[in-house]
Amino acid sequence: MISGATLNATTTLVLERTDERKLSPRILELREKIHNEEYLNNAIQRIAQVISKKLVENPEELKLRE
């Protein structure tokens, strides 16, 4: 679990250990993958491609709303 608190414009992040026996196999698999640099680079590349495609296909959809 992640919890945060704001103190003097600084955010403190507290990570609590999770009992891995209670986690699904998929979560455990993803935990391993995020420590793999090649996996992360490929994931970032895929995200960039999706965003680029959206920008080309429908740039109006991605404009900031006020």
CHARMM-style PDB file with segment names, atoms N, HN, CA, C and O in Angstrom:
ATOM      1  N   MET     1       0.840  -1.171   0.000  1.00  0.00      PROA
ATOM      2  CA  MET     1       0.000   0.000   0.000  1.00  0.00      PROA
ATOM      3  C   MET     1       0.883   1.230   0.000  1.00  0.00      PROA
ATOM      4  O   MET     1       1.948   1.224   0.617  1.00  0.00      PROA
ATOM      5  N   ILE     2       0.461   2.289  -0.681  1.00  0.00      PROA
ATOM      6  HN  ILE     2      -0.405   2.294  -1.182  1.00  0.00      PROA
ATOM      7  CA  ILE     2       1.211   3.531  -0.734  1.00  0.00      PROA
ATOM      8  C   ILE     2       0.371   4.605  -0.066  1.00  0.00      PROA
ATOM      9  O   ILE     2      -0.812   4.756  -0.368  1.00  0.00      PROA
ATOM     10  N   SER     3       0.980   5.341   0.832  1.00  0.00      PROA
ATOM     11  HN  SER     3       1.942   5.218   1.078  1.00  0.00      PROA
ATOM     12  CA  SER     3       0.279   6.463   1.431  1.00  0.00      PROA
ATOM     13  C   SER     3       1.213   7.658   1.400  1.00  0.00      PROA
ATOM     14  O   SER     3       2.434   7.505   1.445  1.00  0.00      PROA
ATOM     15  N   GLY     4       0.650   8.818   1.325  1.00  0.00      PROA
ATOM     16  HN  GLY     4      -0.342   8.942   1.288  1.00  0.00      PROA
ATOM     17  CA  GLY     4       1.471  10.015   1.252  1.00  0.00      PROA
ATOM     18  C   GLY     4       0.988  11.069   2.213  1.00  0.00      PROA
ATOM     19  O   GLY     4      -0.187  11.103   2.579  1.00  0.00      PROA
ATOM     20  N   ALA     5       1.894  11.926   2.618  1.00  0.00      PROA
ATOM     21  HN  ALA     5       2.848  11.899   2.320  1.00  0.00      PROA
ATOM     22  CA  ALA     5       1.554  13.042   3.492  1.00  0.00      PROA
ATOM     23  C   ALA     5       2.354  14.246   3.025  1.00  0.00      PROA
ATOM     24  O   ALA     5       3.502  14.106   2.603  1.00  0.00      PROA
ATOM     25  N   THR     6       1.762  15.416   3.098  1.00  0.00      PROA
ATOM     26  HN  THR     6       0.829  15.530   3.441  1.00  0.00      PROA
ATOM     27  CA  THR     6       2.446  16.618   2.673  1.00  0.00      PROA
ATOM     28  C   THR     6       2.918  17.384   3.902  1.00  0.00      PROA
ATOM     29  O   THR     6       2.123  17.733   4.775  1.00  0.00      PROA
ATOM     30  N   LEU     7       4.210  17.638   3.959  1.00  0.00      PROA
ATOM     31  HN  LEU     7       4.856  17.355   3.250  1.00  0.00      PROA
ATOM     32  CA  LEU     7       4.809  18.373   5.055  1.00  0.00      PROA
ATOM     33  C   LEU     7       5.727  19.431   4.473  1.00  0.00      PROA
ATOM     34  O   LEU     7       6.693  19.101   3.784  1.00  0.00      PROA
ATOM     35  N   ASN     8       5.440  20.697   4.740  1.00  0.00      PROA
ATOM     36  HN  ASN     8       4.656  20.965   5.300  1.00  0.00      PROA
ATOM     37  CA  ASN     8       6.298  21.782   4.255  1.00  0.00      PROA
ATOM     38  C   ASN     8       6.598  21.660   2.767  1.00  0.00      PROA
ATOM     39  O   ASN     8       7.753  21.779   2.360  1.00  0.00      PROA
ATOM     40  N   ALA     9       5.582  21.427   1.958  1.00  0.00      PROA
ATOM     41  HN  ALA     9       4.643  21.331   2.289  1.00  0.00      PROA
ATOM     42  CA  ALA     9       5.696  21.309   0.501  1.00  0.00      PROA
ATOM     43  C   ALA     9       6.564  20.124   0.073  1.00  0.00      PROA
ATOM     44  O   ALA     9       7.049  20.097  -1.058  1.00  0.00      PROA
ATOM     45  N   THR    10       6.762  19.159   0.946  1.00  0.00      PROA
ATOM     46  HN  THR    10       6.368  19.181   1.864  1.00  0.00      PROA
ATOM     47  CA  THR    10       7.507  17.951   0.617  1.00  0.00      PROA
ATOM     48  C   THR    10       6.570  16.768   0.792  1.00  0.00      PROA
ATOM     49  O   THR    10       5.855  16.676   1.790  1.00  0.00      PROA
ATOM     50  N   THR    11       6.576  15.875  -0.166  1.00  0.00      PROA
ATOM     51  HN  THR    11       7.156  15.949  -0.977  1.00  0.00      PROA
ATOM     52  CA  THR    11       5.729  14.691  -0.070  1.00  0.00      PROA
ATOM     53  C   THR    11       6.550  13.531   0.452  1.00  0.00      PROA
ATOM     54  O   THR    11       7.644  13.245  -0.036  1.00  0.00      PROA
ATOM     55  N   THR    12       6.005  12.879   1.445  1.00  0.00      PROA
ATOM     56  HN  THR    12       5.117  13.111   1.841  1.00  0.00      PROA
ATOM     57  CA  THR    12       6.645  11.702   2.010  1.00  0.00      PROA
ATOM     58  C   THR    12       5.902  10.478   1.529  1.00  0.00      PROA
ATOM     59  O   THR    12       4.678  10.408   1.640  1.00  0.00      PROA
ATOM     60  N   LEU    13       6.620   9.521   1.001  1.00  0.00      PROA
ATOM     61  HN  LEU    13       7.614   9.577   0.911  1.00  0.00      PROA
ATOM     62  CA  LEU    13       6.021   8.300   0.473  1.00  0.00      PROA
ATOM     63  C   LEU    13       6.372   7.151   1.399  1.00  0.00      PROA
ATOM     64  O   LEU    13       7.538   6.917   1.717  1.00  0.00      PROA
ATOM     65  N   VAL    14       5.340   6.439   1.823  1.00  0.00      PROA
ATOM     66  HN  VAL    14       4.393   6.628   1.565  1.00  0.00      PROA
ATOM     67  CA  VAL    14       5.543   5.303   2.713  1.00  0.00      PROA
ATOM     68  C   VAL    14       5.079   4.047   1.998  1.00  0.00      PROA
ATOM     69  O   VAL    14       3.925   3.957   1.578  1.00  0.00      PROA
ATOM     70  N   LEU    15       5.972   3.079   1.859  1.00  0.00      PROA
ATOM     71  HN  LEU    15       6.910   3.152   2.200  1.00  0.00      PROA
ATOM     72  CA  LEU    15       5.627   1.810   1.233  1.00  0.00      PROA
ATOM     73  C   LEU    15       5.545   0.748   2.312  1.00  0.00      PROA
ATOM     74  O   LEU    15       6.463   0.591   3.118  1.00  0.00      PROA
ATOM     75  N   GLU    16       4.458   0.036   2.322  1.00  0.00      PROA
ATOM     76  HN  GLU    16       3.712   0.163   1.668  1.00  0.00      PROA
ATOM     77  CA  GLU    16       4.297  -1.034   3.290  1.00  0.00      PROA
ATOM     78  C   GLU    16       4.474  -2.366   2.574  1.00  0.00      PROA
ATOM     79  O   GLU    16       4.027  -2.527   1.439  1.00  0.00      PROA
ATOM     80  N   ARG    17       5.109  -3.300   3.217  1.00  0.00      PROA
ATOM     81  HN  ARG    17       5.473  -3.170   4.140  1.00  0.00      PROA
ATOM     82  CA  ARG    17       5.285  -4.637   2.637  1.00  0.00      PROA
ATOM     83  C   ARG    17       3.946  -5.326   2.503  1.00  0.00      PROA
ATOM     84  O   ARG    17       3.108  -5.261   3.402  1.00  0.00      PROA
ATOM     85  N   THR    18       3.749  -5.985   1.377  1.00  0.00      PROA
ATOM     86  HN  THR    18       4.430  -6.037   0.647  1.00  0.00      PROA
ATOM     87  CA  THR    18       2.533  -6.755   1.132  1.00  0.00      PROA
ATOM     88  C   THR    18       2.877  -8.233   1.219  1.00  0.00      PROA
ATOM     89  O   THR    18       3.909  -8.673   0.712  1.00  0.00      PROA
ATOM     90  N   ASP    19       2.025  -8.974   1.851  1.00  0.00      PROA
ATOM     91  HN  ASP    19       1.186  -8.617   2.263  1.00  0.00      PROA
ATOM     92  CA  ASP    19       2.231 -10.422   1.942  1.00  0.00      PROA
ATOM     93  C   ASP    19       2.059 -11.004   0.535  1.00  0.00      PROA
ATOM     94  O   ASP    19       0.952 -11.027  -0.002  1.00  0.00      PROA
ATOM     95  N   GLU    20       3.152 -11.471  -0.051  1.00  0.00      PROA
ATOM     96  HN  GLU    20       4.052 -11.453   0.384  1.00  0.00      PROA
ATOM     97  CA  GLU    20       3.117 -11.948  -1.435  1.00  0.00      PROA
ATOM     98  C   GLU    20       2.241 -13.176  -1.614  1.00  0.00      PROA
ATOM     99  O   GLU    20       1.820 -13.468  -2.733  1.00  0.00      PROA
ATOM    100  N   ARG    21       1.958 -13.896  -0.552  1.00  0.00      PROA
ATOM    101  HN  ARG    21       2.300 -13.659   0.357  1.00  0.00      PROA
ATOM    102  CA  ARG    21       1.095 -15.069  -0.662  1.00  0.00      PROA
ATOM    103  C   ARG    21      -0.341 -14.666  -1.004  1.00  0.00      PROA
ATOM    104  O   ARG    21      -1.110 -15.483  -1.510  1.00  0.00      PROA
ATOM    105  N   LYS    22      -0.703 -13.416  -0.730  1.00  0.00      PROA
ATOM    106  HN  LYS    22      -0.079 -12.752  -0.319  1.00  0.00      PROA
ATOM    107  CA  LYS    22      -2.061 -12.943  -0.991  1.00  0.00      PROA
ATOM    108  C   LYS    22      -2.209 -12.343  -2.388  1.00  0.00      PROA
ATOM    109  O   LYS    22      -3.321 -12.028  -2.813  1.00  0.00      PROA
ATOM    110  N   LEU    23      -1.105 -12.185  -3.097  1.00  0.00      PROA
ATOM    111  HN  LEU    23      -0.202 -12.441  -2.752  1.00  0.00      PROA
ATOM    112  CA  LEU    23      -1.136 -11.552  -4.415  1.00  0.00      PROA
ATOM    113  C   LEU    23      -1.358 -12.583  -5.511  1.00  0.00      PROA
ATOM    114  O   LEU    23      -0.944 -13.738  -5.405  1.00  0.00      PROA
ATOM    115  N   SER    24      -2.028 -12.127  -6.572  1.00  0.00      PROA
ATOM    116  HN  SER    24      -2.364 -11.189  -6.658  1.00  0.00      PROA
ATOM    117  CA  SER    24      -2.265 -13.021  -7.701  1.00  0.00      PROA
ATOM    118  C   SER    24      -0.954 -13.289  -8.445  1.00  0.00      PROA
ATOM    119  O   SER    24      -0.021 -12.488  -8.373  1.00  0.00      PROA
ATOM    120  N   PRO    25      -0.887 -14.402  -9.149  1.00  0.00      PROA
ATOM    121  CA  PRO    25       0.322 -14.709  -9.936  1.00  0.00      PROA
ATOM    122  C   PRO    25       0.619 -13.615 -10.958  1.00  0.00      PROA
ATOM    123  O   PRO    25       1.782 -13.340 -11.253  1.00  0.00      PROA
ATOM    124  N   ARG    26      -0.421 -12.992 -11.497  1.00  0.00      PROA
ATOM    125  HN  ARG    26      -1.366 -13.215 -11.257  1.00  0.00      PROA
ATOM    126  CA  ARG    26      -0.221 -11.927 -12.500  1.00  0.00      PROA
ATOM    127  C   ARG    26       0.490 -10.720 -11.881  1.00  0.00      PROA
ATOM    128  O   ARG    26       1.383 -10.140 -12.499  1.00  0.00      PROA
ATOM    129  N   ILE    27       0.096 -10.347 -10.668  1.00  0.00      PROA
ATOM    130  HN  ILE    27      -0.629 -10.819 -10.166  1.00  0.00      PROA
ATOM    131  CA  ILE    27       0.755  -9.226  -9.990  1.00  0.00      PROA
ATOM    132  C   ILE    27       2.217  -9.566  -9.721  1.00  0.00      PROA
ATOM    133  O   ILE    27       3.093  -8.723  -9.913  1.00  0.00      PROA
ATOM    134  N   LEU    28       2.481 -10.762  -9.288  1.00  0.00      PROA
ATOM    135  HN  LEU    28       1.769 -11.447  -9.131  1.00  0.00      PROA
ATOM    136  CA  LEU    28       3.865 -11.179  -9.035  1.00  0.00      PROA
ATOM    137  C   LEU    28       4.687 -11.165 -10.320  1.00  0.00      PROA
ATOM    138  O   LEU    28       5.855 -10.777 -10.313  1.00  0.00      PROA
ATOM    139  N   GLU    29       4.073 -11.590 -11.421  1.00  0.00      PROA
ATOM    140  HN  GLU    29       3.124 -11.905 -11.427  1.00  0.00      PROA
ATOM    141  CA  GLU    29       4.759 -11.580 -12.721  1.00  0.00      PROA
ATOM    142  C   GLU    29       5.088 -10.147 -13.136  1.00  0.00      PROA
ATOM    143  O   GLU    29       6.193  -9.874 -13.606  1.00  0.00      PROA
ATOM    144  N   LEU    30       4.137  -9.240 -12.965  1.00  0.00      PROA
ATOM    145  HN  LEU    30       3.240  -9.463 -12.584  1.00  0.00      PROA
ATOM    146  CA  LEU    30       4.376  -7.842 -13.334  1.00  0.00      PROA
ATOM    147  C   LEU    30       5.431  -7.190 -12.445  1.00  0.00      PROA
ATOM    148  O   LEU    30       6.212  -6.362 -12.914  1.00  0.00      PROA
ATOM    149  N   ARG    31       5.457  -7.556 -11.183  1.00  0.00      PROA
ATOM    150  HN  ARG    31       4.823  -8.229 -10.802  1.00  0.00      PROA
ATOM    151  CA  ARG    31       6.489  -7.036 -10.285  1.00  0.00      PROA
ATOM    152  C   ARG    31       7.876  -7.412 -10.795  1.00  0.00      PROA
ATOM    153  O   ARG    31       8.796  -6.597 -10.747  1.00  0.00      PROA
ATOM    154  N   GLU    32       8.029  -8.627 -11.278  1.00  0.00      PROA
ATOM    155  HN  GLU    32       7.281  -9.289 -11.317  1.00  0.00      PROA
ATOM    156  CA  GLU    32       9.317  -9.048 -11.824  1.00  0.00      PROA
ATOM    157  C   GLU    32       9.650  -8.269 -13.091  1.00  0.00      PROA
ATOM    158  O   GLU    32      10.791  -7.852 -13.291  1.00  0.00      PROA
ATOM    159  N   LYS    33       8.651  -8.077 -13.940  1.00  0.00      PROA
ATOM    160  HN  LYS    33       7.724  -8.415 -13.777  1.00  0.00      PROA
ATOM    161  CA  LYS    33       8.888  -7.406 -15.222  1.00  0.00      PROA
ATOM    162  C   LYS    33       9.339  -5.964 -15.056  1.00  0.00      PROA
ATOM    163  O   LYS    33      10.175  -5.496 -15.829  1.00  0.00      PROA
ATOM    164  N   ILE    34       8.810  -5.242 -14.069  1.00  0.00      PROA
ATOM    165  HN  ILE    34       8.130  -5.621 -13.440  1.00  0.00      PROA
ATOM    166  CA  ILE    34       9.167  -3.826 -13.941  1.00  0.00      PROA
ATOM    167  C   ILE    34      10.618  -3.631 -13.521  1.00  0.00      PROA
ATOM    168  O   ILE    34      11.125  -2.509 -13.548  1.00  0.00      PROA
ATOM    169  N   HSD    35      11.282  -4.697 -13.137  1.00  0.00      PROA
ATOM    170  HN  HSD    35      10.870  -5.608 -13.115  1.00  0.00      PROA
ATOM    171  CA  HSD    35      12.704  -4.610 -12.808  1.00  0.00      PROA
ATOM    172  C   HSD    35      13.586  -4.971 -14.000  1.00  0.00      PROA
ATOM    173  O   HSD    35      14.811  -4.993 -13.886  1.00  0.00      PROA
ATOM    174  N   ASN    36      12.958  -5.255 -15.144  1.00  0.00      PROA
ATOM    175  HN  ASN    36      11.963  -5.237 -15.236  1.00  0.00      PROA
ATOM    176  CA  ASN    36      13.676  -5.623 -16.358  1.00  0.00      PROA
ATOM    177  C   ASN    36      13.754  -4.384 -17.253  1.00  0.00      PROA
ATOM    178  O   ASN    36      12.733  -3.911 -17.753  1.00  0.00      PROA
ATOM    179  N   GLU    37      14.961  -3.862 -17.454  1.00  0.00      PROA
ATOM    180  HN  GLU    37      15.791  -4.246 -17.048  1.00  0.00      PROA
ATOM    181  CA  GLU    37      15.140  -2.631 -18.216  1.00  0.00      PROA
ATOM    182  C   GLU    37      14.609  -2.740 -19.651  1.00  0.00      PROA
ATOM    183  O   GLU    37      13.997  -1.800 -20.158  1.00  0.00      PROA
ATOM    184  N   GLU    38      14.838  -3.872 -20.297  1.00  0.00      PROA
ATOM    185  HN  GLU    38      15.335  -4.636 -19.885  1.00  0.00      PROA
ATOM    186  CA  GLU    38      14.352  -4.059 -21.668  1.00  0.00      PROA
ATOM    187  C   GLU    38      12.825  -4.020 -21.719  1.00  0.00      PROA
ATOM    188  O   GLU    38      12.246  -3.407 -22.616  1.00  0.00      PROA
ATOM    189  N   TYR    39      12.178  -4.674 -20.756  1.00  0.00      PROA
ATOM    190  HN  TYR    39      12.649  -5.172 -20.028  1.00  0.00      PROA
ATOM    191  CA  TYR    39      10.710  -4.658 -20.689  1.00  0.00      PROA
ATOM    192  C   TYR    39      10.199  -3.222 -20.521  1.00  0.00      PROA
ATOM    193  O   TYR    39       9.269  -2.809 -21.213  1.00  0.00      PROA
ATOM    194  N   LEU    40      10.803  -2.472 -19.610  1.00  0.00      PROA
ATOM    195  HN  LEU    40      11.559  -2.808 -19.048  1.00  0.00      PROA
ATOM    196  CA  LEU    40      10.377  -1.086 -19.390  1.00  0.00      PROA
ATOM    197  C   LEU    40      10.585  -0.225 -20.635  1.00  0.00      PROA
ATOM    198  O   LEU    40       9.714   0.568 -20.991  1.00  0.00      PROA
ATOM    199  N   ASN    41      11.720  -0.375 -21.292  1.00  0.00      PROA
ATOM    200  HN  ASN    41      12.428  -1.019 -21.003  1.00  0.00      PROA
ATOM    201  CA  ASN    41      11.975   0.410 -22.506  1.00  0.00      PROA
ATOM    202  C   ASN    41      10.947   0.095 -23.582  1.00  0.00      PROA
ATOM    203  O   ASN    41      10.456   1.000 -24.256  1.00  0.00      PROA
ATOM    204  N   ASN    42      10.616  -1.186 -23.749  1.00  0.00      PROA
ATOM    205  HN  ASN    42      11.014  -1.921 -23.201  1.00  0.00      PROA
ATOM    206  CA  ASN    42       9.605  -1.569 -24.741  1.00  0.00      PROA
ATOM    207  C   ASN    42       8.224  -1.022 -24.371  1.00  0.00      PROA
ATOM    208  O   ASN    42       7.479  -0.570 -25.240  1.00  0.00      PROA
ATOM    209  N   ALA    43       7.890  -1.063 -23.091  1.00  0.00      PROA
ATOM    210  HN  ALA    43       8.496  -1.430 -22.385  1.00  0.00      PROA
ATOM    211  CA  ALA    43       6.596  -0.538 -22.651  1.00  0.00      PROA
ATOM    212  C   ALA    43       6.502   0.962 -22.901  1.00  0.00      PROA
ATOM    213  O   ALA    43       5.470   1.453 -23.359  1.00  0.00      PROA
ATOM    214  N   ILE    44       7.569   1.688 -22.606  1.00  0.00      PROA
ATOM    215  HN  ILE    44       8.408   1.289 -22.234  1.00  0.00      PROA
ATOM    216  CA  ILE    44       7.592   3.137 -22.846  1.00  0.00      PROA
ATOM    217  C   ILE    44       7.453   3.420 -24.336  1.00  0.00      PROA
ATOM    218  O   ILE    44       6.730   4.336 -24.728  1.00  0.00      PROA
ATOM    219  N   GLN    45       8.137   2.642 -25.168  1.00  0.00      PROA
ATOM    220  HN  GLN    45       8.724   1.898 -24.850  1.00  0.00      PROA
ATOM    221  CA  GLN    45       8.049   2.813 -26.620  1.00  0.00      PROA
ATOM    222  C   GLN    45       6.626   2.582 -27.113  1.00  0.00      PROA
ATOM    223  O   GLN    45       6.140   3.333 -27.958  1.00  0.00      PROA
ATOM    224  N   ARG    46       5.949   1.555 -26.600  1.00  0.00      PROA
ATOM    225  HN  ARG    46       6.344   0.944 -25.914  1.00  0.00      PROA
ATOM    226  CA  ARG    46       4.560   1.279 -27.003  1.00  0.00      PROA
ATOM    227  C   ARG    46       3.627   2.417 -26.595  1.00  0.00      PROA
ATOM    228  O   ARG    46       2.746   2.807 -27.361  1.00  0.00      PROA
ATOM    229  N   ILE    47       3.821   2.944 -25.400  1.00  0.00      PROA
ATOM    230  HN  ILE    47       4.537   2.627 -24.778  1.00  0.00      PROA
ATOM    231  CA  ILE    47       2.997   4.069 -24.936  1.00  0.00      PROA
ATOM    232  C   ILE    47       3.217   5.278 -25.843  1.00  0.00      PROA
ATOM    233  O   ILE    47       2.258   5.943 -26.234  1.00  0.00      PROA
ATOM    234  N   ALA    48       4.464   5.561 -26.175  1.00  0.00      PROA
ATOM    235  HN  ALA    48       5.243   5.020 -25.858  1.00  0.00      PROA
ATOM    236  CA  ALA    48       4.777   6.694 -27.052  1.00  0.00      PROA
ATOM    237  C   ALA    48       4.139   6.507 -28.430  1.00  0.00      PROA
ATOM    238  O   ALA    48       3.649   7.472 -29.017  1.00  0.00      PROA
ATOM    239  N   GLN    49       4.140   5.290 -28.946  1.00  0.00      PROA
ATOM    240  HN  GLN    49       4.539   4.507 -28.470  1.00  0.00      PROA
ATOM    241  CA  GLN    49       3.527   5.041 -30.250  1.00  0.00      PROA
ATOM    242  C   GLN    49       2.021   5.270 -30.216  1.00  0.00      PROA
ATOM    243  O   GLN    49       1.461   5.839 -31.152  1.00  0.00      PROA
ATOM    244  N   VAL    50       1.366   4.836 -29.154  1.00  0.00      PROA
ATOM    245  HN  VAL    50       1.821   4.373 -28.393  1.00  0.00      PROA
ATOM    246  CA  VAL    50      -0.082   5.027 -29.030  1.00  0.00      PROA
ATOM    247  C   VAL    50      -0.412   6.518 -28.951  1.00  0.00      PROA
ATOM    248  O   VAL    50      -1.341   6.988 -29.608  1.00  0.00      PROA
ATOM    249  N   ILE    51       0.341   7.250 -28.155  1.00  0.00      PROA
ATOM    250  HN  ILE    51       1.096   6.869 -27.621  1.00  0.00      PROA
ATOM    251  CA  ILE    51       0.095   8.692 -28.027  1.00  0.00      PROA
ATOM    252  C   ILE    51       0.351   9.395 -29.354  1.00  0.00      PROA
ATOM    253  O   ILE    51      -0.429  10.256 -29.762  1.00  0.00      PROA
ATOM    254  N   SER    52       1.435   9.035 -30.028  1.00  0.00      PROA
ATOM    255  HN  SER    52       2.069   8.336 -29.697  1.00  0.00      PROA
ATOM    256  CA  SER    52       1.740   9.650 -31.327  1.00  0.00      PROA
ATOM    257  C   SER    52       0.632   9.380 -32.338  1.00  0.00      PROA
ATOM    258  O   SER    52       0.227  10.276 -33.078  1.00  0.00      PROA
ATOM    259  N   LYS    53       0.145   8.148 -32.366  1.00  0.00      PROA
ATOM    260  HN  LYS    53       0.473   7.419 -31.765  1.00  0.00      PROA
ATOM    261  CA  LYS    53      -0.940   7.791 -33.286  1.00  0.00      PROA
ATOM    262  C   LYS    53      -2.189   8.619 -32.996  1.00  0.00      PROA
ATOM    263  O   LYS    53      -2.838   9.103 -33.922  1.00  0.00      PROA
ATOM    264  N   LYS    54      -2.531   8.786 -31.716  1.00  0.00      PROA
ATOM    265  HN  LYS    54      -2.003   8.392 -30.963  1.00  0.00      PROA
ATOM    266  CA  LYS    54      -3.693   9.584 -31.329  1.00  0.00      PROA
ATOM    267  C   LYS    54      -3.516  11.033 -31.763  1.00  0.00      PROA
ATOM    268  O   LYS    54      -4.462  11.662 -32.237  1.00  0.00      PROA
ATOM    269  N   LEU    55      -2.312  11.559 -31.602  1.00  0.00      PROA
ATOM    270  HN  LEU    55      -1.544  11.048 -31.217  1.00  0.00      PROA
ATOM    271  CA  LEU    55      -2.045  12.945 -31.998  1.00  0.00      PROA
ATOM    272  C   LEU    55      -2.247  13.156 -33.494  1.00  0.00      PROA
ATOM    273  O   LEU    55      -2.775  14.183 -33.920  1.00  0.00      PROA
ATOM    274  N   VAL    56      -1.823  12.176 -34.282  1.00  0.00      PROA
ATOM    275  HN  VAL    56      -1.394  11.342 -33.935  1.00  0.00      PROA
ATOM    276  CA  VAL    56      -1.945  12.281 -35.736  1.00  0.00      PROA
ATOM    277  C   VAL    56      -3.394  12.096 -36.172  1.00  0.00      PROA
ATOM    278  O   VAL    56      -3.881  12.821 -37.039  1.00  0.00      PROA
ATOM    279  N   GLU    57      -4.083  11.123 -35.573  1.00  0.00      PROA
ATOM    280  HN  GLU    57      -3.687  10.534 -34.868  1.00  0.00      PROA
ATOM    281  CA  GLU    57      -5.458  10.810 -35.982  1.00  0.00      PROA
ATOM    282  C   GLU    57      -6.466  11.854 -35.524  1.00  0.00      PROA
ATOM    283  O   GLU    57      -7.359  12.223 -36.285  1.00  0.00      PROA
ATOM    284  N   ASN    58      -6.337  12.331 -34.302  1.00  0.00      PROA
ATOM    285  HN  ASN    58      -5.611  12.031 -33.683  1.00  0.00      PROA
ATOM    286  CA  ASN    58      -7.333  13.240 -33.759  1.00  0.00      PROA
ATOM    287  C   ASN    58      -6.694  14.196 -32.753  1.00  0.00      PROA
ATOM    288  O   ASN    58      -6.854  14.021 -31.545  1.00  0.00      PROA
ATOM    289  N   PRO    59      -5.969  15.207 -33.243  1.00  0.00      PROA
ATOM    290  CA  PRO    59      -5.272  16.114 -32.333  1.00  0.00      PROA
ATOM    291  C   PRO    59      -6.225  16.921 -31.439  1.00  0.00      PROA
ATOM    292  O   PRO    59      -5.842  17.320 -30.339  1.00  0.00      PROA
ATOM    293  N   GLU    60      -7.438  17.160 -31.890  1.00  0.00      PROA
ATOM    294  HN  GLU    60      -7.748  16.836 -32.783  1.00  0.00      PROA
ATOM    295  CA  GLU    60      -8.401  17.924 -31.096  1.00  0.00      PROA
ATOM    296  C   GLU    60      -8.771  17.182 -29.812  1.00  0.00      PROA
ATOM    297  O   GLU    60      -9.044  17.810 -28.789  1.00  0.00      PROA
ATOM    298  N   GLU    61      -8.780  15.881 -29.862  1.00  0.00      PROA
ATOM    299  HN  GLU    61      -8.559  15.371 -30.693  1.00  0.00      PROA
ATOM    300  CA  GLU    61      -9.162  15.069 -28.698  1.00  0.00      PROA
ATOM    301  C   GLU    61      -8.171  15.212 -27.545  1.00  0.00      PROA
ATOM    302  O   GLU    61      -8.536  15.050 -26.381  1.00  0.00      PROA
ATOM    303  N   LEU    62      -6.926  15.515 -27.873  1.00  0.00      PROA
ATOM    304  HN  LEU    62      -6.630  15.648 -28.818  1.00  0.00      PROA
ATOM    305  CA  LEU    62      -5.890  15.574 -26.851  1.00  0.00      PROA
ATOM    306  C   LEU    62      -5.614  16.985 -26.329  1.00  0.00      PROA
ATOM    307  O   LEU    62      -4.720  17.169 -25.503  1.00  0.00      PROA
ATOM    308  N   LYS    63      -6.366  17.978 -26.794  1.00  0.00      PROA
ATOM    309  HN  LYS    63      -7.093  17.829 -27.465  1.00  0.00      PROA
ATOM    310  CA  LYS    63      -6.174  19.341 -26.290  1.00  0.00      PROA
ATOM    311  C   LYS    63      -6.599  19.423 -24.843  1.00  0.00      PROA
ATOM    312  O   LYS    63      -7.545  18.759 -24.416  1.00  0.00      PROA
ATOM    313  N   LEU    64      -5.888  20.245 -24.093  1.00  0.00      PROA
ATOM    314  HN  LEU    64      -5.121  20.784 -24.440  1.00  0.00      PROA
ATOM    315  CA  LEU    64      -6.242  20.453 -22.687  1.00  0.00      PROA
ATOM    316  C   LEU    64      -7.553  21.215 -22.592  1.00  0.00      PROA
ATOM    317  O   LEU    64      -7.800  22.157 -23.345  1.00  0.00      PROA
ATOM    318  N   ARG    65      -8.379  20.793 -21.659  1.00  0.00      PROA
ATOM    319  HN  ARG    65      -8.177  20.029 -21.047  1.00  0.00      PROA
ATOM    320  CA  ARG    65      -9.663  21.474 -21.443  1.00  0.00      PROA
ATOM    321  C   ARG    65      -9.528  22.436 -20.279  1.00  0.00      PROA
ATOM    322  O   ARG    65      -8.844  22.154 -19.295  1.00  0.00      PROA
ATOM    323  N   GLU    66     -10.181  23.560 -20.403  1.00  0.00      PROA
ATOM    324  HN  GLU    66     -10.737  23.789 -21.202  1.00  0.00      PROA
ATOM    325  CA  GLU    66     -10.131  24.545 -19.310  1.00  0.00      PROA
ATOM    326  C   GLU    66     -11.365  24.481 -18.472  1.00  0.00      PROA
ATOM    327  OT1 GLU    66     -11.497  25.235 -17.509  1.00  0.00      PROA
TER     328      GLU     66
END
